[in-house]
Amino acid sequence: MERKKARLRELITKAKKGDHDAVLQIVHQFIPAVKKHGRRMGYEEAYADLIIWIVNAIQQYEPINNYDKNEFNNCS
């Protein structure tokens, strides 16, 4: 699972720099969830709206710094 998260972060970094293939790969990863939630939303444009939401989320994504607990204590 950790490798999958690292791969997604890598793709997001590339996508934010304008790599259209990276955007397509990210969207492709989320297609099953898009289809599922699009049906639940119950309107025709839900699928497209969710894809647009993903593309916008990519541009807004900022990774969280995961500091080691000891590193945090050293800063105090």
N, C-alpha and C positions, 0 to 999 in steps of 0.2 A: 504494500500500500504506500509506503514511504517513497518508493521509486516512482509510482504513479503521480504522487503529489509533486515530486521534484520535476517530472516531465511536464506537468501542467504549468508549473511556475515558469519553466523554461519557455514553453510555448507562449505564455502570456507576455513575457519579456520581449520575445520576438514580435508578437502581434502589436504591442504598444509602439514598437519601432517601425511599424508599417509593413510587416511581413504578412501578406494576404493569405499565403498558404498556412501559416500558423493560426490565423483566425479561422480558416476553414476546418483545420484539424480540431480546434477547440469546440467549435459548433458541432462537428461530427460526433465528438465524445458525448455531447449532451443531448443528442437527438432522441434517445429513448425517453429521457425525462421530459423533453419538450413535447413529445407526442402524448405522453401520459397526462401531463398537466394541461396541455392544450385541449384535450377531450374534456377534462374536468371543468375547464373554464366555460365551455359550452357556446362559444361564438366562433364564426368562421375565420376571423383574422387572428385568433389566439396563437396559432402556430407561428405566424409571421411576427406577431408582437413579442413573443418569447425569444425568437432568434434575434430580433433587434435589441431586446433587453440584454441578452448575453454579449453581443458586440459592444454595447455601451458599457457594460460592467467590466469588460476587459480593459477599456481605456481608463476606467476609474480605479482599478485595482491597485492597491498599495500593499506590499507584503508587510507582515508584522514581524518585527525583530524578535526572535526567540532567544533571549539571553539566558545563559546558564545561570542557575540560582546563585552560584558562588560569584560569578561576574557581577551580578546585581548587588550583592552584599559588599563587594569591594568598592563599589561606587558610592556607597552610603557614607 
